[in-house]
Amino acid sequence: MFALDYTSPRAGRGPEELVPSRYALQVGELDVLVVSDGVLPLPAATMATNADPADLANWLDHMFLPHDNFDWPLNVLVVRSGDRTILVDAGLGSQFPGFPRAGQFPSRLEAAGIDLASVTDVVITHMHMDHVGGLLVDGLKERLRPDLKIHVADAEVRFWAQPDFSDTDMPAPVPDVLRSTATRFMDEYRDQLRIFQEKHEVAPGVVVRLTGGHTPGHSVVDLASGGERLTFAGDAMFPVAFDHPDWHNGFEHDPEESARVRVGLFRELAENGGLLVASHLPFPSVGRVAVDGDAFRYVPVIWDY
Ligand SMILES: [Zn+2]
């Protein structure tokens, strides 16, 4: 298991955090850690670009949430399989001044006792800034192993060579920042990419598979060991998606396909009973999915703190 070490000199710089913002669990033989990168506030309207604003307002009221901004949780996953330490996404990074509450992942990983130099693999669900930005923090690349492998779908790499934002609905200047961040990520890490087509076993029990939808190369990670399962669903779903799986998110490059992918994953998880963790579900985001008429229900596990 991951050591929860509060006493070593590595246990965080500056004052201790009130909440360590990491959650450990096991999936069979695999050690899994969900790490919060923080939250990023965005206009609430981006979560329902094809819905009647009154319906969105009702949903927000129903959830006791304000109407203007929605705090998107942002989670990163760490998996240990044998001698491999695999990072799934890398958070936002601290280089975007508009989001001071996100970009926590490098220090929280360190506080969890995980040395960046021990990471053997990174899986990128997609190349949006809140998933690759953490790898672009000043000085971070130098702390990674030179033989680090970064797994990403071929369709994702090809998409960002000439990205299409025509079906998205994002606040300015987000599209430009997404473009430049993806370009910088490719420039910095091109030589370390391990590009896969449909499906790829990163390590025993750790498989990444292409879903498309949110971006053309969007992928999810399936963990399976000892009869237990967990799927890290990236941006296939957001908190509103259980009640309104057909609502489009402004960050989806193909909103119709995104809704199909979302519903497909929900049905699959409801069927197989596997655990779900997603980038933007509230930390620690470990739960299951149940079918609820035409919608779905999120069923958190009993979080074992
Ligand atoms: Zn995201």
Boltz pocket constraint, residues with backbone or C-beta under 6 A from the ligand:
constraints:
  - pocket:
      binder: B
      contacts: [[A, 128], [A, 130], [A, 131], [A, 235], [A, 279], [A, 280]]
      max_distance: 6.0
